[in-house]
């Protein structure tokens, strides 16, 4: 399983970005996936998740501003981020959690930098 994150960049406060996570080796609709972020000097934080059954959870700080979605045909997970604020700055990582013959496994994308200027 390989995950390739992209879409980060520099944006002014109030702006938008859409992150993508292209997956190979899995069907995105059949596994649990999501996004974490890590701000400078802080621990990695779970931002949004979508389960194989379609259940979605957001951290409180992004509710109403972020939308997680997936496109099975394109094998891609997305994170639409609107009304960005400087506190959203960090490296965003996508992940996928899936079953294997030796138990559940988690794979990570390489991270994409999001910087929101005030």
Protein Blocks (a to p, Z undefined) as FASTA:
>chain_A
ZZddehiacddehiacddddddehiafklpccddddddehiacddfbdcdfkopacddfk
lgokaccdddfklopacdddehiafklgccdddddddddfkbccddddebiaddddZZ
